[in-house]
Amino acid sequence: MSKRQPSVLEFAIGKAGPMKGGRVCAFVTQWTIASQAIGREITIEEYADWWNESERTAYRHQADFRRIFGVPSPQVIANHAIAKAEAHQRGVKGVGSLPASIVLA
């Protein structure tokens, strides 16, 4: 029997602890919401503008994300979450339950 892959949330918490891991997952969720609302892949500057955050804060969130997942942006996770939500036609749901393998593959 194969071992279950950790979720995005489980992976982030495992790598950075509950506080920072949770914050990074919140960043991923916010990125996903903004990307879905804009209707395409977004830049960090568009993320900051959408959430009315300073670019400096957005870049700090992105740096934390990169330290945990080792990829440039959460767009790959957002794309999977959006596709899953569209398939179920229920909006963005369950980013934290997506398998970490979508980033780590």
Residue frames as a rotation matrix with the C-alpha (Angstrom) as fourth column:
MET 1
0.586 0.810 0.000 0.00
0.810 -0.586 0.000 0.00
0.000 0.000 -1.000 0.00
SER 2
-0.241 -0.696 0.676 1.40
0.637 -0.639 -0.431 3.41
0.732 0.327 0.597 -0.91
LYS 3
-0.454 -0.019 -0.891 1.83
0.811 -0.423 -0.404 6.09
-0.369 -0.906 0.207 1.67
ARG 4
0.623 0.750 0.223 -0.54
0.782 -0.591 -0.197 9.06
-0.016 0.297 -0.955 1.42
GLN 5
-0.362 -0.704 0.611 1.12
0.682 -0.647 -0.340 12.28
0.635 0.294 0.715 0.22
PRO 6
-0.467 0.195 -0.863 0.93
0.714 -0.493 -0.497 15.16
-0.522 -0.848 0.091 2.73
SER 7
0.622 0.702 0.347 -1.43
0.783 -0.551 -0.289 18.01
-0.012 0.451 -0.892 1.94
VAL 8
0.100 -0.531 0.841 -0.08
0.348 -0.774 -0.529 21.47
0.932 0.346 0.108 1.17
LEU 9
0.593 0.210 0.777 -0.99
-0.565 -0.580 0.588 22.51
0.574 -0.787 -0.225 4.72
GLU 10
0.969 -0.234 0.077 0.60
0.114 0.702 0.703 19.44
-0.218 -0.672 0.707 6.32
PHE 11
0.375 -0.874 0.309 3.77
0.855 0.198 -0.479 19.91
0.357 0.444 0.822 4.28
ALA 12
0.148 -0.286 0.947 4.04
-0.001 -0.957 -0.289 23.62
0.989 0.042 -0.142 5.15
ILE 13
0.774 0.180 0.607 3.49
-0.583 -0.174 0.794 22.99
0.249 -0.968 -0.029 8.85
GLY 14
0.886 -0.464 0.014 5.97
0.438 0.845 0.307 20.12
-0.154 -0.265 0.952 8.79
LYS 15
0.159 -0.864 0.477 8.64
0.815 -0.157 -0.558 22.33
0.557 0.478 0.679 7.23
ALA 16
-0.480 -0.358 0.801 8.01
0.109 -0.930 -0.350 25.61
0.871 -0.080 0.485 9.08
GLY 17
-0.911 0.204 -0.359 5.81
0.378 0.064 -0.924 24.89
-0.165 -0.977 -0.135 12.09
PRO 18
-0.136 0.986 0.091 2.17
0.972 0.151 -0.181 25.78
-0.193 0.064 -0.979 12.65
MET 19
0.267 0.257 -0.929 2.53
0.262 -0.947 -0.187 29.58
-0.927 -0.193 -0.320 12.74
LYS 20
-0.423 -0.506 -0.752 4.67
-0.559 -0.508 0.656 30.17
-0.714 0.697 -0.068 9.65
GLY 21
-0.938 0.113 0.327 3.21
0.296 0.752 0.590 27.16
-0.179 0.650 -0.739 7.80
GLY 22
-0.027 0.996 -0.087 -0.28
0.866 -0.020 -0.499 28.48
-0.499 -0.088 -0.862 8.42
ARG 23
0.194 0.029 -0.981 0.69
-0.140 -0.988 -0.057 31.96
-0.971 0.149 -0.188 7.25
VAL 24
-0.800 -0.526 -0.288 2.19
-0.376 0.065 0.924 30.55
-0.468 0.848 -0.250 4.08
CYS 25
-0.687 0.623 0.374 -1.00
0.716 0.670 0.198 28.58
-0.127 0.404 -0.906 3.40
ALA 26
0.274 0.751 -0.600 -3.00
0.522 -0.641 -0.564 31.76
-0.808 -0.159 -0.568 3.93
PHE 27
-0.266 -0.476 -0.839 -0.75
-0.492 -0.681 0.542 33.44
-0.829 0.557 -0.053 1.33
VAL 28
-0.977 -0.078 0.198 -1.42
0.106 0.629 0.770 30.55
-0.185 0.773 -0.606 -1.08
THR 29
-0.213 0.975 0.063 -5.16
0.901 0.221 -0.373 30.86
-0.378 -0.023 -0.926 -0.49
GLN 30
0.290 0.278 -0.916 -5.08
0.066 -0.960 -0.270 34.63
-0.955 0.018 -0.297 -1.05
TRP 31
-0.675 -0.595 -0.436 -3.02
-0.436 -0.156 0.886 34.13
-0.595 0.789 -0.154 -4.22
THR 32
-0.822 0.408 0.397 -5.57
0.548 0.757 0.356 31.59
-0.155 0.510 -0.846 -5.46
ILE 33
0.158 0.928 -0.337 -8.49
0.734 -0.338 -0.589 33.93
-0.660 -0.154 -0.735 -4.80
ALA 34
0.098 -0.191 -0.977 -6.81
-0.332 -0.932 0.149 36.82
-0.938 0.309 -0.154 -6.60
SER 35
-0.871 -0.483 -0.087 -5.78
-0.261 0.306 0.916 34.65
-0.416 0.820 -0.392 -9.55
GLN 36
-0.546 0.751 0.371 -9.28
0.808 0.590 -0.006 33.26
-0.223 0.296 -0.929 -9.92
ALA 37
0.331 0.702 -0.630 -10.85
0.490 -0.699 -0.521 36.71
-0.806 -0.136 -0.575 -9.68
ILE 38
-0.113 -0.470 -0.875 -8.44
-0.547 -0.706 0.450 38.21
-0.830 0.529 -0.177 -12.23
GLY 39
0.799 0.600 0.047 -8.94
-0.338 0.512 -0.790 35.19
-0.498 0.615 0.611 -14.45
ARG 40
0.712 -0.648 -0.269 -5.33
-0.060 0.326 -0.943 34.29
0.699 0.688 0.193 -15.22
GLU 41
0.254 -0.738 -0.625 -1.94
0.945 0.328 -0.003 33.69
0.207 -0.590 0.781 -13.67
ILE 42
0.957 0.164 0.240 -0.83
0.101 -0.962 0.253 36.72
0.272 -0.218 -0.937 -11.67
THR 43
-0.062 -0.987 0.147 2.36
0.246 -0.158 -0.956 38.46
0.967 -0.023 0.252 -10.65
ILE 44
-0.345 -0.143 -0.928 3.43
0.932 0.065 -0.357 39.32
0.111 -0.988 0.111 -7.13
GLU 45
-0.997 -0.024 -0.068 2.68
0.028 -0.997 -0.068 42.97
-0.066 -0.070 0.995 -7.88
GLU 46
-0.407 0.911 -0.073 -0.88
-0.367 -0.089 0.926 42.08
0.837 0.403 0.370 -8.94
TYR 47
-0.042 0.318 -0.947 -1.28
0.734 0.653 0.187 40.01
0.678 -0.688 -0.260 -5.79
ALA 48
-0.725 -0.323 -0.608 -0.19
0.669 -0.538 -0.512 42.98
-0.162 -0.779 0.606 -3.65
ASP 49
-0.910 0.410 0.066 -2.54
-0.354 -0.848 0.394 45.33
0.218 0.335 0.917 -5.49
TRP 50
-0.228 0.874 -0.430 -5.49
0.005 0.442 0.897 42.94
0.974 0.202 -0.105 -5.26
TRP 51
0.221 0.270 -0.937 -5.10
0.848 0.422 0.321 42.54
0.482 -0.866 -0.135 -1.50
ASN 52
0.727 0.043 0.686 -4.09
-0.087 -0.984 0.154 46.16
0.681 -0.172 -0.711 -0.92
GLU 53
0.759 -0.602 -0.247 -0.77
0.494 0.286 0.821 45.10
-0.424 -0.745 0.515 0.60
SER 54
0.492 -0.703 -0.514 2.54
-0.715 -0.663 0.222 46.82
-0.497 0.259 -0.828 0.18
GLU 55
0.686 -0.317 -0.655 4.79
-0.421 0.562 -0.712 45.14
0.594 0.764 0.252 -2.36
ARG 56
-0.361 -0.882 0.302 7.37
-0.758 0.089 -0.646 44.75
0.543 -0.462 -0.701 0.37
THR 57
-0.173 0.404 0.898 4.95
-0.793 0.483 -0.370 42.69
-0.584 -0.777 0.238 2.48
ALA 58
0.836 0.514 -0.193 3.94
-0.512 0.604 -0.611 40.65
-0.197 0.609 0.768 -0.55
TYR 59
0.308 -0.810 -0.498 7.59
-0.526 0.291 -0.799 39.89
0.793 0.508 -0.336 -1.32
ARG 60
-0.526 -0.443 0.726 8.12
-0.850 0.250 -0.464 38.77
0.024 -0.861 -0.508 2.30
HIS 61
0.347 0.737 0.580 5.17
-0.638 0.638 -0.430 36.37
-0.687 -0.221 0.692 1.98
GLN 62
0.858 -0.049 -0.511 6.58
-0.439 0.446 -0.780 35.10
0.266 0.894 0.362 -1.31
ALA 63
-0.161 -0.987 -0.012 10.03
-0.759 0.131 -0.638 34.59
0.631 -0.093 -0.770 0.25
ASP 64
-0.334 0.127 0.934 8.49
-0.790 0.503 -0.351 32.50
-0.515 -0.855 -0.068 3.06
PHE 65
0.749 0.659 0.069 6.60
-0.478 0.610 -0.632 30.47
-0.459 0.440 0.772 0.45
ARG 66
0.580 -0.591 -0.560 9.79
-0.552 0.220 -0.804 29.88
0.598 0.776 -0.199 -1.55
ARG 67
-0.419 -0.762 0.493 11.71
-0.885 0.222 -0.410 28.75
0.203 -0.608 -0.767 1.54
ILE 68
-0.090 0.472 0.877 9.08
-0.600 0.677 -0.426 26.11
-0.795 -0.565 0.223 2.26
PHE 69
0.701 0.575 0.422 8.15
-0.032 0.616 -0.787 24.91
-0.712 0.538 0.450 -1.24
GLY 70
-0.255 -0.951 0.175 11.22
0.199 0.126 0.972 25.77
-0.946 0.283 0.158 -3.30
VAL 71
-0.179 0.247 0.952 9.27
0.983 0.013 0.182 27.11
0.033 0.969 -0.245 -6.28
PRO 72
-0.852 -0.362 0.378 8.96
0.399 -0.916 0.023 30.75
0.338 0.171 0.925 -7.39
SER 73
-0.672 0.672 0.310 5.25
-0.719 -0.693 -0.053 31.36
0.180 -0.259 0.949 -6.76
PRO 74
-0.625 0.503 0.597 2.12
-0.148 0.674 -0.723 29.62
-0.767 -0.540 -0.347 -5.51
GLN 75
-0.209 0.603 -0.770 0.57
-0.949 -0.316 0.010 29.80
-0.238 0.733 0.638 -8.98
VAL 76
-0.688 -0.071 -0.722 0.98
-0.388 0.878 0.282 26.05
0.614 0.474 -0.631 -9.58
ILE 77
-0.876 0.425 -0.226 -1.03
0.432 0.486 -0.760 25.34
-0.213 -0.764 -0.609 -6.42
ALA 78
-0.439 0.728 -0.527 -3.56
-0.400 -0.683 -0.611 28.03
-0.804 -0.057 0.591 -7.36
ASN 79
-0.471 0.234 -0.851 -4.01
-0.860 0.093 0.501 26.51
0.196 0.968 0.158 -10.82
HIS 80
-0.833 0.146 -0.533 -4.77
0.159 0.987 0.023 23.09
0.530 -0.065 -0.846 -9.31
ALA 81
-0.747 0.568 -0.344 -7.15
0.378 -0.063 -0.924 24.55
-0.547 -0.820 -0.167 -6.73
ILE 82
-0.408 0.592 -0.695 -8.98
-0.697 -0.694 -0.183 26.62
-0.590 0.410 0.695 -9.35
ALA 83
-0.596 0.150 -0.789 -9.27
-0.613 0.549 0.567 23.63
0.519 0.822 -0.235 -11.68
LYS 84
-0.868 0.272 -0.416 -10.59
0.444 0.799 -0.406 21.49
0.222 -0.537 -0.814 -8.82
ALA 85
-0.616 0.650 -0.445 -13.07
0.073 -0.516 -0.854 24.19
-0.785 -0.558 0.270 -7.81
GLU 86
-0.423 0.449 -0.787 -14.26
-0.878 -0.417 0.234 24.69
-0.223 0.790 0.571 -11.36
ALA 87
-0.783 0.112 -0.612 -14.73
-0.178 0.902 0.392 20.96
0.597 0.416 -0.686 -11.74
HIS 88
-0.639 0.542 -0.546 -16.95
0.769 0.461 -0.442 20.98
0.012 -0.702 -0.712 -8.68
GLN 89
-0.288 0.482 0.827 -18.40
0.320 -0.766 0.558 24.44
0.903 0.425 0.066 -9.42
ARG 90
0.601 0.466 -0.650 -18.15
0.740 -0.017 0.672 25.41
0.303 -0.885 -0.355 -5.76
GLY 91
0.851 -0.362 0.381 -15.55
-0.397 -0.918 0.015 28.18
0.344 -0.164 -0.924 -5.78
VAL 92
-0.141 -0.978 -0.153 -12.05
-0.406 0.198 -0.892 27.97
0.903 -0.064 -0.425 -4.39
LYS 93
0.725 0.407 0.555 -12.10
-0.678 0.283 0.679 25.38
0.119 -0.869 0.481 -1.64
GLY 94
0.954 -0.195 0.229 -9.65
0.075 0.891 0.447 23.17
-0.292 -0.409 0.865 0.07
VAL 95
0.583 -0.808 -0.081 -6.27
-0.512 -0.288 -0.809 24.64
0.631 0.513 -0.582 -0.88
GLY 96
-0.026 -0.622 0.783 -4.86
-0.996 0.081 0.031 23.23
-0.083 -0.779 -0.621 2.34
SER 97
0.386 0.239 0.891 -6.03
-0.345 0.933 -0.101 19.73
-0.855 -0.269 0.443 1.42
LEU 98
0.845 -0.159 -0.511 -4.33
-0.489 0.158 -0.858 19.63
0.218 0.974 0.056 -2.01
PRO 99
0.809 -0.588 -0.021 -1.47
0.560 0.759 0.331 17.14
-0.179 -0.279 0.943 -2.17
ALA 100
0.488 -0.717 -0.498 1.97
-0.285 -0.670 0.685 18.69
-0.825 -0.192 -0.531 -1.74
SER 101
-0.147 -0.576 0.804 3.13
0.577 0.610 0.543 16.58
-0.804 0.543 0.243 -4.69
ILE 102
0.727 0.437 0.529 1.66
0.683 -0.378 -0.625 19.17
-0.073 0.816 -0.573 -7.08
VAL 103
0.870 -0.493 -0.014 4.54
-0.493 -0.870 0.006 21.43
-0.015 0.002 -1.000 -6.10
LEU 104
0.231 -0.845 0.482 7.17
-0.656 0.230 0.718 18.88
-0.718 -0.483 -0.501 -5.22
ALA 105
0.754 0.129 0.644 6.89
0.272 0.831 -0.485 16.74
-0.597 0.541 0.592 -8.35
